[in-house]
Amino acid sequence: MSNRMSQRALWLQQAASSPELQQLLLAQCRRDIRFWFNHFCWTFDPRLPQPHQPFTLYPFQEEALLEVFAALEQGQDLLIEKSRDMGISWLVLLAFQYYWLFREGANFHLGSRKQEAVDRKGDISTLMEKLRYNLSWLPAWMKPAGFQNSQHDNLLRLLNPANGNIITGESSNENFGRGGRYKAALFDEFPFWPAQDAAYASAGQSTPCRVVVGTPYGKNNRFAELRFSGQVKTLSIHWSQHPHKDTNWYDAQKSRMSEDELARELDINYHLSVKDRVFRNFSEANKGELSYNKAYRVIRSWDFGYHCPACLFIQIDSDDRVLVLGEVVGKEDLLCDFAERVKAWGREHFPEAVFEDVCDPAGAQRSDKSIQTSIEILNSKGIYPNFDRSQIKDGLELIRMKLSARIDNMPGLVVDRSCTMLIEAFEGGYRYVTSGAGIPLQEHPYEDVMDCLRYAVIYKCGILYKNLKKPRAYRPQNRYTGY
């Protein structure tokens, strides 16, 4: 790296008075984006004694740059999941600036969660200001001919007057990038965008290359969906790839961070990265490969919704252990159709089972959506659920107790690995609105499956929990139904 620095300084000095060398260097830059980065790009880090730093690529950054370059050349979407402070936002931005300088017909669009993160002059933390910063450090003979700050550098807009290329910026919104035509669009800090789905879809008609960058924030967002869809090229940049970061550095950072901050900022851990998770005591030990035991009834626990009902299949064994065997989650289902789907699923997986049903007590109430209550609809399908009216916090506390309990070294609550929605709810999909508020975020379908579990544990185990009343049975009393 020191040789590169020396070469950089020498060429800049010699080129200042040599038009021939200037043309040679420009030609080499056009041939190799890595050459331009290593010899002409700069970055800024106020934590260092000398904050102005030449951007000399580390090996992991060079590999990442080539991936970004390939996505731009081929017109393909690219997702980059990363630890913080790896230089990736700078790298993507300067890759865009490279095209803006050296390739005709290369317009770009930049986005972040709010406009103050996209552009605010003088604020180096913003996307556009990083481009201005690097542009200011380029030698005059490399800057666009005729470029004048007053005319070509405006808020949310950089124009190259020599070739007509424009880099624009915009905050997150449902119509992000709509109406423009771009070589690529950057979605920076995408897990924290509002209107993620609409913004991503909107830009899809404006550019063939959406570069999505972020640190994980749970699995219930568009960023995580894209990451695990298998449909988007994904690049993972972990802190351990950085030559100046080792286990001692990590331990020092760990001592300064909460669990969710560490998971989000450094570990690229989707499960633990969400702030204010309700069930922090849920762990790998609470997941398993479960088998149906014919000796016990199967509880079907129902949560109602106009188009998003849910049902869990649960057994309680002789040790009062809660075993969640399966889940069925509605998608635009009316309850009458959903009930038939649940019955069919149960017949397929538990053909000899005797079923006991429990449900949301709100199902006994009438609404303007149907002349029948939800429980009456289930009754018409031969399903007669019981219910208990209890406080949400009581059910959540009982679930926590079950998660932490150990019976013969096995947790008191185990979820089969096939129950992906419930597991995601435990791992952060089901969370508090704000820290310490005590009120879970009402977010489908995680709320639905967790409510199913809550009804079941209150109904079957609540009598063991302090101050909980014995469950009330709905008509007919204690009726169990099979098929």
DRENMIKE-228075 format. One record per residue (C-alpha): x negated, y negated, z negated; residue number from 0; residue in three letters. Coordinates in pm, whole numbers, plus 50000, padded with zeros to 5 digits. Layout:
# residues N
px,py,pz,lovo,vexke
X,Y,Z,NUM,ala
...
This chain:
# residues 483
px,py,pz,lovo,vexke
50000,50000,50000,0,met
49712,49763,49926,1,ser
49579,49821,50281,2,asn
49919,49726,50420,3,arg
49920,49410,50213,4,met
49577,49313,50337,5,ser
49676,49384,50698,6,gln
49995,49182,50655,7,arg
49806,48878,50528,8,ala
49542,48905,50801,9,leu
49792,48930,51087,10,trp
49999,48640,50959,11,leu
49687,48426,50935,12,gln
49560,48519,51281,13,gln
49901,48500,51450,14,ala
49958,48144,51328,15,ala
49721,48019,51600,16,ser
49753,48300,51856,17,ser
50065,48312,52078,18,pro
49929,48635,52232,19,glu
49916,48808,51892,20,leu
50260,48674,51811,21,gln
50402,48845,52120,22,gln
50222,49169,52038,23,leu
50360,49168,51686,24,leu
50711,49087,51806,25,leu
50694,49372,52056,26,ala
50581,49613,51783,27,gln
50864,49498,51559,28,cys
51116,49569,51834,29,arg
50970,49917,51878,30,arg
50960,50010,51510,31,asp
51190,49877,51237,32,ile
50954,50016,50973,33,arg
50674,49798,51105,34,phe
50891,49489,51066,35,trp
50983,49581,50707,36,phe
50629,49661,50598,37,asn
50468,49353,50751,38,his
50728,49076,50748,39,phe
51009,49141,50497,40,cys
51031,49008,50143,41,trp
51238,49076,49833,42,thr
51292,48891,49508,43,phe
51277,49028,49152,44,asp
51287,48768,48872,45,pro
51183,49032,48616,46,arg
50832,49040,48758,47,leu
50553,48789,48681,48,pro
50544,48717,49054,49,gln
50910,48738,49160,50,pro
50847,48700,49534,51,his
50746,49046,49655,52,gln
50657,49176,50003,53,pro
50906,49451,50093,54,phe
50666,49739,50148,55,thr
50867,50059,50186,56,leu
50830,50343,49939,57,tyr
50861,50690,50100,58,pro
51221,50735,49982,59,phe
51310,50390,50117,60,gln
51154,50470,50453,61,glu
51365,50786,50476,62,glu
51675,50588,50381,63,ala
51595,50318,50636,64,leu
51568,50576,50912,65,leu
51908,50715,50815,66,glu
52061,50367,50826,67,val
51891,50300,51160,68,phe
52026,50628,51301,69,ala
52379,50541,51187,70,ala
52355,50201,51356,71,leu
52212,50348,51676,72,glu
52464,50629,51698,73,gln
52764,50433,51572,74,gly
52845,50661,51278,75,gln
52977,50596,50928,76,asp
52730,50640,50643,77,leu
52785,50663,50267,78,leu
52499,50591,50027,79,ile
52540,50696,49663,80,glu
52260,50563,49451,81,lys
52111,50487,49114,82,ser
52085,50117,49038,83,arg
51776,49912,49116,84,asp
51650,50121,49410,85,met
51640,49837,49666,86,gly
51915,49989,49880,87,ile
52133,49680,49917,88,ser
51827,49481,50027,89,trp
51732,49761,50265,90,leu
52072,49776,50438,91,val
52100,49399,50461,92,leu
51756,49360,50617,93,leu
51828,49644,50859,94,ala
52127,49436,50973,95,phe
51904,49127,50995,96,gln
51656,49321,51208,97,tyr
51926,49380,51469,98,tyr
52044,49019,51433,99,trp
51693,48906,51525,100,leu
51583,49155,51789,101,phe
51891,49311,51955,102,arg
52155,49136,52160,103,glu
52522,49201,52097,104,gly
52471,49293,51732,105,ala
52725,49127,51505,106,asn
52767,49242,51144,107,phe
53018,49200,50866,108,his
52936,49206,50494,109,leu
53178,49279,50211,110,gly
53183,49311,49836,111,ser
53445,49322,49560,112,arg
53479,48939,49543,113,lys
53361,48640,49747,114,gln
53120,48527,49474,115,glu
52931,48852,49531,116,ala
52926,48803,49910,117,val
52800,48446,49933,118,asp
52712,48160,49707,119,arg
52426,47946,49825,120,lys
52132,47947,49588,121,gly
52245,48270,49420,122,asp
52003,48545,49524,123,ile
52237,48812,49384,124,ser
52479,48753,49673,125,thr
52455,48939,50002,126,leu
52426,48640,50233,127,met
52168,48467,50016,128,glu
51941,48771,50036,129,lys
51946,48731,50415,130,leu
51869,48358,50385,131,arg
51584,48436,50149,132,tyr
51415,48680,50386,133,asn
51476,48451,50683,134,leu
51303,48167,50497,135,ser
50989,48379,50454,136,trp
50958,48481,50818,137,leu
50693,48298,51019,138,pro
50832,48019,51236,139,ala
50749,48206,51558,140,trp
50972,48497,51448,141,met
51276,48290,51357,142,lys
51544,48242,51625,143,pro
51461,47967,51873,144,ala
51668,47660,51801,145,gly
51781,47779,51456,146,phe
51882,47489,51229,147,gln
52017,47544,50881,148,asn
52276,47267,50909,149,ser
52431,47417,51223,150,gln
52370,47790,51205,151,his
52368,47868,50832,152,asp
52712,47819,50682,153,asn
52906,47974,50399,154,leu
52981,48339,50490,155,leu
52821,48296,50834,156,arg
52472,48318,50990,157,leu
52442,48252,51363,158,leu
52143,48337,51579,159,asn
52155,48065,51848,160,pro
51902,48248,52066,161,ala
52116,48556,52129,162,asn
52458,48470,51986,163,gly
52451,48733,51710,164,asn
52654,48653,51398,165,ile
52653,48796,51046,166,ile
52973,48714,50858,167,thr
53097,48790,50510,168,gly
53429,48851,50339,169,glu
53560,48966,50003,170,ser
53761,49284,49960,171,ser
54115,49269,50091,172,asn
54363,49487,50275,173,glu
54270,49335,50612,174,asn
53894,49348,50566,175,phe
53716,49309,50901,176,gly
54039,49308,51098,177,arg
54023,49114,51422,178,gly
53644,49117,51453,179,gly
53411,49342,51652,180,arg
53093,49449,51477,181,tyr
52789,49667,51521,182,lys
52841,49768,51157,183,ala
53014,49661,50837,184,ala
52871,49686,50487,185,leu
53095,49786,50196,186,phe
52873,49698,49900,187,asp
52965,49820,49548,188,glu
53260,49994,49711,189,phe
53377,50199,49407,190,pro
53478,49871,49241,191,phe
53673,49725,49533,192,trp
54045,49662,49502,193,pro
54246,49785,49801,194,ala
53975,50035,49895,195,gln
54188,50254,50121,196,asp
54334,49968,50321,197,ala
54003,49782,50354,198,ala
53816,50090,50475,199,tyr
54088,50178,50724,200,ala
54115,49819,50851,201,ser
53746,49795,50934,202,ala
53756,50131,51109,203,gly
53911,49970,51416,204,gln
53653,49690,51416,205,ser
53330,49889,51397,206,thr
53208,50244,51463,207,pro
52966,50219,51169,208,cys
53090,50156,50816,209,arg
52800,50162,50569,210,val
52946,50232,50225,211,val
52714,50173,49929,212,val
52777,50223,49559,213,gly
52713,50381,49223,214,thr
52983,50630,49118,215,pro
53283,50522,48914,216,tyr
53481,50840,48859,217,gly
53642,51053,49126,218,lys
53972,50870,49157,219,asn
53874,50622,49428,220,asn
53809,50608,49802,221,arg
53432,50612,49754,222,phe
53444,50948,49576,223,ala
53698,51085,49825,224,glu
53465,50998,50112,225,leu
53165,51139,49927,226,arg
53323,51479,49877,227,phe
53529,51494,50198,228,ser
53249,51647,50405,229,gly
53351,51412,50687,230,gln
53103,51129,50628,231,val
52725,51149,50640,232,lys
52604,51102,50282,233,thr
52268,50982,50155,234,leu
52185,51023,49785,235,ser
51921,50795,49631,236,ile
51832,50906,49277,237,his
51608,50715,49037,238,trp
51365,51011,49020,239,ser
51263,50938,49381,240,gln
51111,50605,49278,241,his
50733,50633,49230,242,pro
50738,50392,48933,243,his
51017,50568,48739,244,lys
50953,50878,48529,245,asp
51105,51057,48231,246,thr
50957,50806,47988,247,asn
51120,50525,48182,248,trp
51449,50718,48186,249,tyr
51438,50780,47810,250,asp
51384,50409,47751,251,ala
51684,50323,47968,252,gln
51893,50594,47803,253,lys
51842,50434,47463,254,ser
51994,50110,47594,255,arg
52301,50251,47769,256,met
52632,50407,47678,257,ser
52720,50750,47818,258,glu
52934,50612,48100,259,asp
52675,50344,48188,260,glu
52401,50604,48211,261,leu
52617,50831,48427,262,ala
52711,50544,48657,263,arg
52395,50336,48678,264,glu
52131,50611,48688,265,leu
52258,50968,48700,266,asp
52499,50950,49000,267,ile
52744,51144,48781,268,asn
53102,51104,48903,269,tyr
53259,51290,48611,270,his
53113,51085,48327,271,leu
53078,50747,48496,272,ser
53423,50609,48413,273,val
53450,50372,48122,274,lys
53716,50435,47855,275,asp
53778,50803,47920,276,arg
54046,50938,47688,277,val
53888,51281,47638,278,phe
53515,51239,47586,279,arg
53498,51578,47413,280,asn
53595,51766,47730,281,phe
53292,51961,47853,282,ser
53185,52249,48074,283,glu
53276,52483,47789,284,ala
53641,52385,47839,285,asn
53639,52516,48197,286,lys
53649,52882,48287,287,gly
53768,53164,48510,288,glu
54089,53270,48338,289,leu
54303,53579,48387,290,ser
54674,53616,48326,291,tyr
54753,53826,48017,292,asn
55079,54018,48047,293,lys
55111,54029,47669,294,ala
55204,53659,47653,295,tyr
55477,53452,47809,296,arg
55378,53194,48069,297,val
55480,52840,47985,298,ile
55580,52622,48276,299,arg
55543,52263,48166,300,ser
55717,52004,48386,301,trp
55667,51633,48436,302,asp
55918,51451,48653,303,phe
55874,51181,48911,304,gly
56086,51064,49200,305,tyr
55829,51189,49452,306,his
55538,51314,49241,307,cys
55643,51581,48989,308,pro
55390,51822,48839,309,ala
55390,52158,48666,310,cys
55126,52345,48467,311,leu
55124,52721,48397,312,phe
54996,52782,48043,313,ile
54955,53071,47803,314,gln
54906,53049,47426,315,ile
54718,53354,47297,316,asp
54730,53518,46952,317,ser
54459,53281,46826,318,asp
54674,52980,46923,319,asp
54428,52905,47204,320,arg
54570,52703,47497,321,val
54483,52854,47836,322,leu
54581,52652,48144,323,val
54605,52906,48426,324,leu
54732,52699,48718,325,gly
54877,52373,48842,326,glu
55123,52265,49108,327,val
55129,51894,49193,328,val
55399,51734,49404,329,gly
55334,51518,49707,330,lys
55642,51335,49827,331,glu
55861,51616,49687,332,asp
56215,51583,49565,333,leu
56252,51771,49239,334,leu
56491,52029,49384,335,cys
56236,52122,49653,336,asp
55946,52106,49408,337,phe
56122,52347,49173,338,ala
56149,52605,49450,339,glu
55779,52560,49527,340,arg
55687,52612,49162,341,val
55902,52925,49142,342,lys
55737,53067,49453,343,ala
55389,52988,49320,344,trp
55471,53158,48991,345,gly
55605,53471,49164,346,arg
55287,53492,49370,347,glu
55040,53452,49083,348,his
55234,53599,48788,349,phe
55476,53853,48940,350,pro
55558,54026,48609,351,glu
55570,53716,48389,352,ala
55846,53604,48159,353,val
55857,53226,48185,354,phe
55927,52974,47913,355,glu
55989,52618,48028,356,asp
55918,52286,47859,357,val
55957,51939,48009,358,cys
55947,51563,47977,359,asp
56227,51456,47739,360,pro
56301,51169,47976,361,ala
56440,51434,48209,362,gly
56760,51433,48005,363,ala
56830,51071,48099,364,gln
57032,50961,48398,365,arg
56903,50710,48651,366,ser
57030,50543,48966,367,asp
56819,50777,49181,368,lys
57042,51082,49138,369,ser
57383,51174,49004,370,ile
57208,51458,48818,371,gln
56943,51434,48551,372,thr
56610,51603,48619,373,ser
56694,51876,48367,374,ile
57031,51937,48534,375,glu
56851,51978,48868,376,ile
56624,52241,48711,377,leu
56927,52408,48554,378,asn
57077,52442,48901,379,ser
56764,52638,48998,380,lys
56796,52875,48701,381,gly
56535,52690,48494,382,ile
56630,52583,48141,383,tyr
56350,52376,47986,384,pro
56300,52283,47622,385,asn
56164,51947,47519,386,phe
56036,51756,47219,387,asp
56042,51383,47166,388,arg
55704,51277,47030,389,ser
55453,50996,47046,390,gln
55194,51000,47326,391,ile
54913,50945,47076,392,lys
55018,51254,46881,393,asp
54994,51473,47190,394,gly
54657,51326,47288,395,leu
54517,51381,46941,396,glu
54636,51741,46940,397,leu
54469,51799,47278,398,ile
54144,51654,47140,399,arg
54167,51887,46842,400,met
54216,52185,47073,401,lys
53924,52084,47295,402,leu
53689,52067,46998,403,ser
53816,52377,46815,404,ala
53606,52693,46837,405,arg
53754,53039,46793,406,ile
53498,53320,46824,407,asp
53271,53071,47005,408,asn
53543,52998,47262,409,met
53712,52653,47278,410,pro
54068,52614,47162,411,gly
54165,52478,47505,412,leu
54033,52616,47833,413,val
54130,52509,48187,414,val
54092,52739,48484,415,asp
53856,52592,48741,416,arg
54129,52610,49004,417,ser
54314,52331,48820,418,cys
54115,52058,48991,419,thr
54362,51777,48922,420,met
54376,51844,48549,421,leu
53997,51876,48530,422,ile
53954,51544,48711,423,glu
54205,51391,48469,424,ala
53995,51511,48175,425,phe
53674,51390,48336,426,glu
53787,51032,48383,427,gly
54096,51015,48601,428,gly
54305,50982,48285,429,tyr
54163,50685,48095,430,arg
54255,50388,47883,431,tyr
54364,50061,48040,432,val
54105,49871,47837,433,thr
53858,49975,47573,434,ser
54025,50028,47238,435,gly
54374,49954,47368,436,ala
54495,50305,47287,437,gly
54723,50308,47591,438,ile
54631,50540,47881,439,pro
54636,50405,48233,440,leu
54951,50518,48412,441,gln
54797,50655,48728,442,glu
54942,50936,48935,443,his
54876,51226,48961,444,pro
54643,51233,48659,445,tyr
54907,51101,48423,446,glu
55152,51363,48549,447,asp
54934,51670,48489,448,val
54814,51538,48152,449,met
55171,51476,48045,450,asp
55252,51836,48138,451,cys
54976,51954,47906,452,leu
55088,51716,47635,453,arg
55447,51847,47640,454,tyr
55325,52206,47618,455,ala
55086,52160,47327,456,val
55339,51956,47132,457,ile
55608,52216,47195,458,tyr
55398,52523,47111,459,lys
55134,52387,46873,460,cys
55280,52063,46740,461,gly
55429,52226,46433,462,ile
55071,52273,46312,463,leu
54997,51904,46357,464,tyr
55075,51660,46078,465,lys
55411,51488,46072,466,asn
55536,51635,46399,467,leu
55894,51755,46396,468,lys
55983,52105,46507,469,lys
56059,52100,46883,470,pro
56415,52050,46990,471,arg
56556,52296,47245,472,ala
56770,52188,47534,473,tyr
57074,52389,47646,474,arg
57088,52689,47623,475,pro
56897,52745,47298,476,gln
56563,52932,47341,477,asn
56655,53080,47677,478,arg
56363,53230,47867,479,tyr
56392,53296,48236,480,thr
56208,53520,48475,481,gly
56312,53594,48829,482,tyr
